[in-house]
Amino acid sequence: MNFAQEQLLALNQEFETVLSEMLRFIRPLSADGGFKEKWISLDGERRVDHPYHDEEQLRIVRDHGRRLDTFNAHAINGRENRISYVFGWGFTYTVVGRSGASPSQKTIRKVQDIIDEVIEANKWNKRLQEFGHRQDRDGDGFVWKFDVDGIMRLRFIEAEDIAEPTTSKVEDYQKFGIETDPNDNQTVRKYYHRREEKWIPANQIQHRKRNADSSLPRGVPTFFPVYPNLDRADKIQRCASSLAEIQAAIAMIRKLVNSTKQTAQRLLADTQQQSTGSVDNGGMPVQQFQPGTILNTNGSVEYEFPSMSVDPSRFIAVVDSEIRTAAARLVMPEFMLASNANTANYASTMVAEGPAVKMFQRIQQNEIDYERELMQDALDIAVNKGRLSALDVEQIELQIEGPEVAVRDIDKMATVCSTLLREKILSRQTASGWFSLDYEQEQANIEDDEERRGDLPGFNDGNPPELPGDDDGDVEDDGDEMPEDEEGENDETES
C-alpha cells in the first residue's frame, strides 16, 4: 500500500467516525408530521445545542452577561462602541408619500407630527440606546406599549419579569414566559409578566432578542461566548499590575552582618513604623509593602524574590490575545475593546467594505425593522383614536435612517448627492438624511434666514447691498484730497 492509499484510508476512517457520531442524533417528527426543533441523542444523552434549557440556566447565562456589563472594562468599552456606531445620537424618521399614492402635504405633515410626538413623549432617541444596551447585556429587550390619549407610551420590562408562571401549570408552548401557537413556535400569542402575575397580549409588547435563532424563545447576552476570555484578561491584567507594584515598592534590602542581637533589635524598633503588617488574603498572610520599603535582615535570614526576575510587560501580550478573541466574536476591531489605537488604523478599519462596518450595518438594519414595526403600532393607535384616518396611513411610507457607520469622504459624497439631485434620482428629504439633517427643520431655518436677509438694506431683491460710491461704482474717498501742483494735477508716485 503506497502513501496515497494510506492517506485515503485514513480519510475514510475519519469520515466514518464523524458520520457515526452524527447518526447518534435524530431530529424527531411532531404529531402532524413536521420536524420539532430539538435534537435528541439515541443513547439518551442530552445534547447541548444552546446555552440554556430551563429558566435557571437562562438566569445564570444572563447573570454572566450582567457581571461583564457591570465590572469588566473591556466589555463595557465594546458595549459603548456598539451603541455609538449602531444607534449614535438616534435615528431619523421621515414620512414620505408611498409609491403610487399621492398624499397631500397636509397628510404627510399630520403623520409626521404623530411620529415626532411619539419620539418626543418617550424621549425615544435616548431610550433607543438603552434598548440596544439591554439586548447586548441580557440577550433580550422588552418594551410595553400603552395608549395614553392617542399617543403611544413605551416602558421597558426587565428580562427576568418575563418568566413562566409559578402558580399554574405550564404547557410546552408556554416556556420562558412566552406563549406561542401550539403548532408554530415562531408565532407569539402572549407574554407572562411575573410581577404583574398576568398574561399580556403579544400586540402590547415588543420583544427584541439577540444572538439566537428565531425558533428559540429567548436571546443570549452578546458577550456570553467570550465570558472566560474577558474574565481572564481582567485577572491577568490585575495580577500583572500587582506584580509591577511590588517590584517598584521595594527600594533596598538591608542585611545586618556581624551585628549583635541588641543592635539588630534596636534598629528594627527604630524602623518598625515602616512595616505595613500583614493582611489576610484568602487565609494566607501576605506582607504588603509601601512604596520605597526598605527590608532589614540579618545573616541568618534570606529573602527570595522570584517576582523580581519576571517582566510584567510579558503578560500584556496574553491580555491582548484574550481581548482579540473577544473582538473576533463581535466582529469588531481590537481597539474598540482595548482603546489601543496602536493595534489598528481607524481609517482603514471603518471603510465601507470593512467587516466591522458590515456587522454594524446588519445590526442597524435589524433595529430599523423593529422601529418601523413600533412606529406602525403608534400610527394604529392614532387611527383608533380618530387622530388619523386609515387612508392617511395607507398613503404614506416611513423612512428610517441610522447614523452613518463607515468613514465618509464628505467632498465626494456632496458631489454624488448634487449629481443625483440634479438628475432627480434623489429627493431632498433623503439627501438631508444622508447628512443626518432634519429636512423640515432645515427648510424652516432657510426660510428664517431669507426673511432676516430681506429685512436688511440691499437684500430685498436677494442681492447683496452695494457699497457707497460714485456713479461709476468707485468707492468715494472720505479722506483729504491730494494737494495739486501748479498745473492742477495730483502728484503721482511712479513705482
C-alpha positions as CSV (number, residue, x, y, z in Angstrom):
1,M,0.0,0.0,0.0
2,N,1.5,3.3,-1.1
3,F,1.4,6.6,0.7
4,A,-1.6,7.9,-1.2
5,Q,-3.6,4.8,-0.4
6,E,-2.8,5.1,3.2
7,Q,-3.9,8.7,3.3
8,L,-7.2,7.8,1.6
9,L,-7.8,5.0,4.0
10,A,-7.2,7.4,6.9
11,L,-9.6,9.9,5.5
12,N,-12.3,7.2,5.0
13,Q,-11.9,6.1,8.6
14,E,-12.2,9.7,9.8
15,F,-15.3,10.2,7.7
16,E,-16.9,7.1,9.1
17,T,-16.2,8.3,12.7
18,V,-17.8,11.6,12.0
19,L,-20.8,10.1,10.3
20,S,-21.4,7.6,13.1
21,E,-21.3,10.5,15.6
22,M,-23.8,12.4,13.5
23,L,-26.1,9.4,13.3
24,R,-26.2,9.2,17.1
25,F,-28.7,12.1,16.9
26,I,-32.1,12.2,15.3
27,R,-34.4,15.0,14.6
28,P,-37.9,13.8,15.8
29,L,-41.1,14.3,13.9
30,S,-44.0,16.1,15.6
31,A,-47.5,14.7,15.7
32,D,-48.5,16.5,12.5
33,G,-45.5,15.2,10.6
34,G,-43.4,18.4,10.9
35,F,-40.0,18.5,12.4
36,K,-39.5,19.5,16.0
37,E,-36.8,22.0,16.9
38,K,-34.8,19.8,19.4
39,W,-32.3,17.1,18.5
40,I,-32.4,14.0,20.7
41,S,-29.5,11.6,21.3
42,L,-30.2,7.9,20.6
43,D,-28.3,6.8,23.6
44,G,-30.3,9.1,25.9
45,E,-27.7,11.8,26.3
46,R,-28.9,15.4,26.2
47,R,-27.4,17.4,23.5
48,V,-26.4,21.0,24.4
49,D,-27.2,22.9,21.2
50,H,-27.8,26.3,23.0
51,P,-26.7,27.7,26.4
52,Y,-29.9,27.2,28.4
53,H,-32.7,24.6,28.7
54,D,-34.7,26.0,31.6
55,E,-35.2,29.2,33.4
56,E,-32.5,28.6,36.0
57,Q,-29.9,28.1,33.2
58,L,-31.2,31.2,31.5
59,R,-30.8,33.2,34.7
60,I,-27.1,32.0,35.0
61,V,-26.4,32.9,31.4
62,R,-28.0,36.4,31.9
63,D,-26.1,36.9,35.2
64,H,-22.8,36.3,33.3
65,G,-23.7,39.0,30.8
66,R,-24.7,41.4,33.6
67,R,-21.5,40.8,35.5
68,L,-19.3,41.6,32.5
69,D,-21.5,44.6,31.7
70,T,-21.0,46.0,35.2
71,F,-17.4,45.2,36.2
72,N,-15.3,44.3,33.1
73,A,-13.8,47.4,31.5
74,H,-13.2,45.8,28.1
75,A,-16.8,44.6,27.8
76,I,-18.1,48.0,28.8
77,N,-15.9,49.6,26.2
78,G,-17.1,47.2,23.5
79,R,-20.7,47.7,24.5
80,E,-20.5,51.5,24.4
81,N,-18.8,51.4,20.9
82,R,-21.6,49.1,19.6
83,I,-24.2,51.6,20.8
84,S,-22.3,54.5,19.4
85,Y,-22.0,53.0,15.9
86,V,-25.4,51.3,15.7
87,F,-27.6,54.0,17.3
88,G,-25.4,57.0,17.7
89,W,-27.4,60.1,18.5
90,G,-30.6,58.4,17.3
91,F,-32.4,57.5,14.1
92,T,-34.1,59.9,11.7
93,Y,-37.8,59.3,10.9
94,T,-39.1,60.8,7.7
95,V,-42.7,60.5,6.4
96,V,-42.9,60.5,2.6
97,G,-45.6,59.5,0.1
98,R,-45.9,55.9,-0.7
99,S,-45.0,54.8,-4.3
100,G,-48.1,55.0,-6.4
101,A,-50.0,57.2,-3.9
102,S,-50.4,61.0,-4.0
103,P,-50.9,62.1,-0.4
104,S,-51.2,65.9,0.2
105,Q,-48.5,67.7,2.1
106,K,-51.0,68.3,4.9
107,T,-51.4,64.5,5.3
108,I,-47.7,63.9,5.3
109,R,-47.2,66.7,7.8
110,K,-50.0,65.3,10.0
111,V,-48.5,61.8,10.1
112,Q,-45.0,63.3,10.6
113,D,-46.3,65.2,13.6
114,I,-47.7,61.9,15.2
115,I,-44.3,60.2,14.8
116,D,-42.4,63.2,16.2
117,E,-44.9,63.4,19.1
118,V,-44.2,59.7,20.0
119,I,-40.5,60.2,19.8
120,E,-40.6,63.3,22.0
121,A,-43.1,61.9,24.5
122,N,-40.9,58.8,25.1
123,K,-37.5,60.5,24.8
124,W,-37.0,57.7,22.3
125,N,-33.6,58.6,20.8
126,K,-32.2,58.2,24.3
127,R,-34.2,55.1,25.2
128,L,-33.3,53.6,21.9
129,Q,-29.7,53.4,23.0
130,E,-30.9,51.8,26.2
131,F,-32.8,49.2,24.2
132,G,-29.6,48.2,22.4
133,H,-27.8,48.1,25.8
134,R,-30.4,45.7,27.2
135,Q,-30.2,43.4,24.2
136,D,-26.4,43.1,24.5
137,R,-26.5,42.7,28.2
138,D,-29.4,40.3,28.7
139,G,-29.9,38.9,25.2
140,D,-33.5,40.3,25.3
141,G,-35.2,43.6,25.3
142,F,-38.9,44.0,26.2
143,V,-40.9,47.2,25.9
144,W,-44.6,47.6,26.9
145,K,-46.8,49.7,24.7
146,F,-49.6,51.9,26.2
147,D,-52.3,54.1,24.6
148,V,-52.4,57.4,26.5
149,D,-54.8,59.8,24.8
150,G,-53.9,58.6,21.4
151,I,-50.2,58.7,22.0
152,M,-48.2,55.5,22.3
153,R,-46.2,55.5,25.6
154,L,-43.4,52.9,26.0
155,R,-42.0,51.4,29.1
156,F,-39.2,48.8,29.5
157,I,-39.9,45.4,31.1
158,E,-37.0,43.7,32.9
159,A,-35.9,40.5,31.3
160,E,-36.4,38.4,34.5
161,D,-40.0,39.7,34.8
162,I,-41.0,37.8,31.6
163,A,-41.0,34.3,33.0
164,E,-43.1,31.2,33.5
165,P,-45.9,31.5,36.0
166,T,-45.3,29.7,39.3
167,T,-49.0,29.4,40.3
168,S,-50.3,27.4,37.3
169,K,-49.2,24.6,35.1
170,V,-47.1,25.5,32.1
171,E,-47.6,23.8,28.8
172,D,-44.8,23.1,26.3
173,Y,-45.7,26.1,24.2
174,Q,-45.6,28.4,27.3
175,K,-41.9,28.1,28.2
176,F,-39.8,31.0,29.5
177,G,-42.9,33.2,29.9
178,I,-43.7,33.2,26.2
179,E,-46.8,31.5,24.8
180,T,-46.7,30.6,21.2
181,D,-49.0,28.9,18.8
182,P,-49.0,25.2,19.7
183,N,-48.3,24.4,16.0
184,D,-45.9,27.2,15.3
185,N,-43.3,28.2,17.9
186,Q,-42.4,31.4,16.0
187,T,-45.9,32.9,16.3
188,V,-46.1,34.6,19.7
189,R,-49.5,35.0,21.4
190,K,-48.8,36.2,24.9
191,Y,-46.1,37.2,27.4
192,Y,-46.4,36.4,31.1
193,H,-45.4,39.2,33.4
194,R,-44.4,37.5,36.6
195,R,-44.5,40.7,38.7
196,E,-48.0,41.7,37.4
197,E,-49.0,38.0,37.5
198,K,-50.9,38.0,34.3
199,W,-50.6,37.1,30.6
200,I,-50.2,40.2,28.3
201,P,-51.3,40.0,24.6
202,A,-48.4,39.9,22.2
203,N,-49.5,43.1,20.4
204,Q,-48.9,45.1,23.6
205,I,-45.2,44.1,23.9
206,Q,-42.3,44.3,21.5
207,H,-39.6,41.7,22.1
208,R,-36.2,42.2,20.6
209,K,-33.7,39.4,21.1
210,R,-30.1,38.9,20.1
211,N,-27.8,36.0,19.2
212,A,-30.4,33.3,19.0
213,D,-32.4,31.5,16.3
214,S,-35.9,32.6,15.6
215,S,-37.2,29.3,17.0
216,L,-35.7,29.9,20.4
217,P,-37.8,31.8,22.9
218,R,-35.1,33.9,24.4
219,G,-31.8,35.5,23.4
220,V,-28.3,35.2,24.6
221,P,-26.1,38.0,26.0
222,T,-23.6,39.2,23.4
223,F,-20.5,38.7,25.5
224,F,-21.5,35.3,26.9
225,P,-19.4,33.2,24.5
226,V,-16.3,35.1,25.4
227,Y,-17.0,35.5,29.1
228,P,-13.9,33.4,30.1
229,N,-11.6,35.4,27.8
230,L,-12.7,38.7,29.2
231,D,-12.6,37.4,32.7
232,R,-9.1,36.1,32.3
233,A,-7.9,39.3,30.6
234,D,-9.1,41.2,33.6
235,K,-7.5,38.9,36.1
236,I,-4.1,38.7,34.3
237,Q,-4.0,42.5,33.9
238,R,-4.8,42.9,37.6
239,C,-2.1,40.4,38.7
240,A,0.5,42.0,36.3
241,S,-0.2,45.4,37.8
242,S,0.1,44.0,41.4
243,L,3.4,42.3,40.4
244,A,4.8,45.6,39.0
245,E,3.6,47.4,42.1
246,I,5.6,45.0,44.4
247,Q,8.7,45.3,42.3
248,A,8.6,49.0,42.3
249,A,7.8,49.2,46.0
250,I,11.0,47.6,47.3
251,A,13.8,50.1,47.2
252,M,16.5,48.2,49.1
253,I,17.3,45.1,51.2
254,R,19.5,46.0,54.2
255,K,21.4,43.0,55.5
256,L,23.0,43.1,59.0
257,V,26.3,41.3,59.0
258,N,28.2,40.6,62.2
259,S,25.8,42.6,64.4
260,T,24.8,41.8,67.9
261,K,21.3,40.9,68.8
262,Q,20.8,44.1,70.7
263,T,21.9,46.2,67.8
264,A,19.6,44.4,65.4
265,Q,16.6,44.8,67.8
266,R,17.2,48.5,68.3
267,L,17.4,49.0,64.5
268,L,14.2,47.1,64.0
269,A,12.5,49.0,66.7
270,D,13.5,52.3,65.1
271,T,12.2,51.3,61.7
272,Q,9.2,49.4,62.9
273,Q,6.8,52.2,61.8
274,Q,7.8,51.5,58.2
275,S,6.3,48.0,58.4
276,T,2.9,47.7,56.9
277,G,2.0,44.5,58.7
278,S,0.2,41.5,57.2
279,V,-3.2,41.1,55.6
280,D,-5.4,38.0,55.2
281,N,-5.5,37.1,51.6
282,G,-7.9,34.1,51.4
283,G,-6.5,32.6,54.6
284,M,-2.8,33.2,53.6
285,P,-0.9,36.0,55.4
286,V,0.7,38.3,52.8
287,Q,3.0,41.1,53.8
288,Q,2.4,44.3,51.9
289,F,5.0,47.0,51.2
290,Q,4.6,50.7,50.8
291,P,6.5,52.5,48.0
292,G,10.2,52.7,48.9
293,T,10.1,50.0,51.5
294,I,13.5,49.0,53.0
295,L,13.8,45.5,54.3
296,N,16.0,44.7,57.2
297,T,17.5,41.2,57.7
298,N,20.5,39.6,59.4
299,G,22.8,37.0,58.1
300,S,20.7,34.1,59.2
301,V,17.6,35.2,57.2
302,E,17.4,35.0,53.5
303,Y,14.8,36.7,51.3
304,E,13.8,35.4,47.9
305,F,12.0,37.5,45.3
306,P,11.1,35.2,42.4
307,S,8.9,38.0,41.0
308,M,12.0,40.2,40.6
309,S,13.1,38.1,37.6
310,V,9.7,38.4,35.9
311,D,8.9,41.1,33.4
312,P,5.2,42.1,33.9
313,S,5.1,43.5,30.4
314,R,5.2,40.0,29.1
315,F,1.7,39.4,30.3
316,I,0.3,42.2,28.2
317,A,0.6,40.1,25.1
318,V,-1.6,37.4,26.8
319,V,-4.1,40.1,27.7
320,D,-4.1,41.4,24.1
321,S,-4.7,37.8,22.9
322,E,-7.7,37.4,25.1
323,I,-9.2,40.7,24.0
324,R,-8.5,39.8,20.4
325,T,-10.6,36.7,20.8
326,A,-13.5,38.7,22.2
327,A,-13.2,41.2,19.4
328,A,-13.3,38.3,16.9
329,R,-16.6,37.2,18.4
330,L,-18.0,40.7,18.0
331,V,-16.5,41.2,14.5
332,M,-15.1,44.4,15.8
333,P,-11.5,45.8,15.7
334,E,-9.5,45.1,18.8
335,F,-9.1,48.8,19.6
336,M,-12.9,49.0,20.2
337,L,-12.4,46.9,23.3
338,A,-9.0,47.9,24.5
339,S,-8.9,51.6,23.3
340,N,-5.4,50.9,22.0
341,A,-5.1,52.9,18.8
342,N,-1.8,51.3,18.0
343,T,-3.4,48.0,17.2
344,A,-5.2,49.2,14.0
345,N,-5.6,52.1,11.7
346,Y,-9.1,53.6,12.2
347,A,-9.4,55.0,8.7
348,S,-8.6,51.7,7.1
349,T,-10.8,49.6,9.5
350,M,-14.0,51.6,9.3
351,V,-14.2,51.7,5.5
352,A,-17.4,50.9,3.7
353,E,-16.4,47.3,3.0
354,G,-14.7,46.6,6.3
355,P,-16.0,43.6,8.4
356,A,-16.9,45.8,11.4
357,V,-18.9,48.2,9.2
358,K,-20.8,45.4,7.6
359,M,-21.6,44.0,11.0
360,F,-22.8,47.3,12.4
361,Q,-24.9,47.9,9.3
362,R,-26.6,44.5,9.8
363,I,-27.4,45.2,13.4
364,Q,-28.6,48.7,12.5
365,Q,-30.9,47.3,9.8
366,N,-32.5,44.8,12.2
367,E,-33.1,47.7,14.6
368,I,-34.7,49.8,11.8
369,D,-37.1,46.9,11.0
370,Y,-38.0,46.8,14.7
371,E,-38.5,50.6,14.7
372,R,-40.7,50.5,11.6
373,E,-42.9,47.9,13.3
374,L,-43.1,50.0,16.5
375,M,-44.0,53.2,14.7
376,Q,-46.7,51.4,12.8
377,D,-48.2,50.5,16.1
378,A,-48.1,54.2,17.1
379,L,-50.0,55.1,13.9
380,D,-52.6,52.4,14.5
381,I,-53.2,53.9,18.0
382,A,-53.7,57.3,16.4
383,V,-56.1,55.8,13.9
384,N,-58.1,54.1,16.7
385,K,-58.4,57.5,18.5
386,G,-59.5,59.3,15.3
387,R,-56.4,61.4,15.1
388,L,-55.6,59.9,11.7
389,S,-57.6,58.0,9.1
390,A,-56.8,54.6,7.8
391,L,-56.4,56.2,4.3
392,D,-53.7,58.6,5.7
393,V,-51.6,55.7,6.9
394,E,-52.1,53.7,3.7
395,Q,-50.8,56.6,1.6
396,I,-47.5,57.3,3.4
397,E,-44.3,55.5,3.9
398,L,-41.9,55.9,6.9
399,Q,-38.2,56.1,6.0
400,I,-35.8,55.4,8.9
401,E,-32.2,56.2,8.7
402,G,-29.5,55.4,11.2
403,P,-26.2,57.2,11.7
404,E,-23.5,56.6,9.2
405,V,-21.2,53.8,10.2
406,A,-18.4,54.0,7.6
407,V,-15.8,56.7,7.4
408,R,-17.1,59.1,4.7
409,D,-15.4,61.4,2.2
410,I,-17.6,64.4,2.7
411,D,-16.5,66.2,-0.6
412,K,-17.0,63.1,-2.7
413,M,-20.4,62.4,-1.0
414,A,-21.5,66.0,-1.7
415,T,-20.6,65.7,-5.3
416,V,-22.6,62.5,-5.7
417,C,-25.5,64.0,-3.9
418,S,-25.5,67.1,-6.1
419,T,-25.5,64.9,-9.2
420,L,-28.3,62.7,-8.0
421,L,-30.4,65.7,-7.1
422,R,-29.8,67.4,-10.4
423,E,-30.8,64.2,-12.3
424,K,-33.9,63.9,-10.0
425,I,-32.8,60.4,-8.8
426,L,-32.6,61.5,-5.2
427,S,-35.0,63.6,-3.1
428,R,-34.0,66.5,-0.9
429,Q,-35.5,64.7,2.1
430,T,-33.4,61.6,1.5
431,A,-30.3,63.8,0.9
432,S,-30.8,65.5,4.2
433,G,-30.9,62.1,5.9
434,W,-27.6,61.3,4.3
435,F,-26.0,64.1,6.2
436,S,-28.0,63.5,9.4
437,L,-30.1,66.6,8.9
438,D,-33.8,67.2,9.7
439,Y,-35.2,68.2,6.4
440,E,-38.2,70.1,7.8
441,Q,-36.1,71.9,10.4
442,E,-33.5,72.9,7.7
443,Q,-36.3,74.3,5.5
444,A,-37.6,76.3,8.4
445,N,-34.1,77.6,9.0
446,I,-33.6,78.6,5.4
447,E,-36.9,80.5,5.3
448,D,-36.0,82.2,8.6
449,D,-32.6,83.1,7.1
450,E,-34.1,84.5,3.9
451,E,-36.6,86.5,6.0
452,R,-33.8,88.0,8.0
453,R,-31.8,88.9,4.9
454,G,-34.9,90.5,3.4
455,D,-35.0,93.0,6.4
456,L,-31.5,94.2,5.7
457,P,-30.9,97.1,3.3
458,G,-30.0,95.9,-0.2
459,F,-31.2,92.3,0.5
460,N,-34.8,92.9,-0.5
461,D,-34.1,91.8,-4.1
462,G,-31.9,88.9,-3.0
463,N,-28.7,90.7,-4.0
464,P,-26.0,91.9,-1.5
465,P,-26.1,95.6,-0.7
466,E,-24.0,98.0,-2.8
467,L,-21.1,99.8,-1.3
468,P,-21.3,103.6,-1.2
469,G,-19.6,105.1,-4.2
470,D,-19.9,107.5,-7.2
471,D,-21.8,106.8,-10.4
472,D,-19.1,104.6,-11.7
473,G,-19.3,102.4,-8.7
474,D,-16.0,103.6,-7.3
475,V,-15.7,104.0,-3.6
476,E,-15.6,107.6,-2.7
477,D,-12.5,108.8,-0.7
478,D,-13.6,110.2,2.6
479,G,-10.1,111.4,3.4
480,D,-8.4,114.7,2.5
481,E,-7.8,115.4,-1.2
482,M,-4.3,115.1,-2.5
483,P,-2.6,118.5,-3.0
484,E,-2.4,119.7,-6.5
485,D,0.7,121.0,-8.3
486,E,0.9,124.2,-10.3
487,E,-0.7,122.5,-13.3
488,G,-3.6,121.4,-11.0
489,E,-2.7,117.7,-11.3
490,N,-2.1,115.4,-8.4
491,D,1.4,114.2,-7.7
492,E,1.8,110.6,-8.7
493,T,4.4,108.3,-7.5
494,E,5.9,106.1,-10.0
495,S,6.5,102.6,-9.0
